[in-house]
């Protein structure tokens, strides 16, 4: 069930000086495919769950988020998961 366009759009994001733009930039790159947009929304919601950021250290929070994404969206590549985790970590702050 891999979604290559969604994975590619997430991996393509490199503007980490403006991490708050991750959501809008990726969504804009998916604007032609409502199915991919829906999957993106589900992944983003999971990545940003408050439960992931309740640990003392940011590393533990990121590990928790990565684990949840790996279990819930096993088709996401490791690189794409890392992008979601990094973007979500800025949301938790």
C-alpha positions in Angstrom: 0.0 0.0 0.0 3.0 2.3 -0.4 2.0 5.8 -1.5 5.0 7.0 -3.5 3.8 10.5 -4.1 3.1 11.1 -0.4 6.4 9.6 0.6 8.2 11.6 -2.0 6.5 14.9 -0.9 7.5 14.3 2.7 11.1 13.4 1.9 11.4 16.4 -0.5 10.8 18.9 2.3 14.1 20.4 3.3 13.3 23.9 4.7 14.0 23.1 8.3 14.6 26.7 9.0 10.8 27.0 8.8 9.6 23.7 10.1 6.1 25.0 10.7 5.7 25.0 6.9 6.1 21.2 6.6 2.3 20.6 6.7 1.4 23.2 4.1 4.3 22.4 1.7 3.7 18.7 1.7 -0.1 19.2 1.4 0.5 21.6 -1.5 2.6 18.9 -3.3 -0.3 16.5 -2.8 -3.0 18.9 -4.0 -3.8 16.8 -7.0 -4.6 13.6 -5.1 -7.3 13.7 -2.4 -6.5 10.1 -1.4 -2.9 11.0 -0.6 -4.1 14.1 1.2 -6.3 12.0 3.4 -3.4 9.6 4.2 -1.2 12.6 5.0 -3.8 13.9 7.4 -4.0 10.6 9.2 -0.2 10.3 9.5 0.2 13.9 10.6 -2.5 13.5 13.2 -0.7 10.4 14.6 2.7 12.1 14.6 1.3 15.2 16.5 -0.5 13.2 19.1 0.1 14.8 22.5 0.9 11.4 24.0 4.2 11.3 22.1 5.6 14.5 23.7 4.8 13.7 27.4 8.3 12.2 28.0 11.1 14.2 29.7 13.5 14.0 26.8 12.9 15.0 23.2 14.7 11.8 22.1 12.2 9.6 23.9 9.3 11.7 22.4 10.7 11.2 18.9 11.3 7.5 19.5 7.7 7.1 20.7 6.4 9.0 17.6 8.5 6.9 15.2 7.4 3.7 16.8 3.7 4.7 16.5 4.2 5.7 12.8 6.0 2.5 12.1 3.2 0.4 13.6 0.4 2.4 12.1 1.8 3.1 8.7 4.3 0.3 8.0 4.5 1.2 4.4 6.2 4.6 5.2 9.9 4.5 4.5 12.3 5.2 7.3 13.3 8.5 5.7 9.7 9.6 5.4 8.9 8.6 9.0 12.0 10.6 10.1 10.6 13.7 8.3 7.2 13.4 10.0 8.9 12.9 13.4 11.1 15.9 12.9 8.2 18.1 11.8 6.0 17.0 14.6 8.7 17.6 17.2 8.5 21.3 16.4 4.7 21.2 17.0 5.3 19.7 20.4 7.4 22.7 21.6 
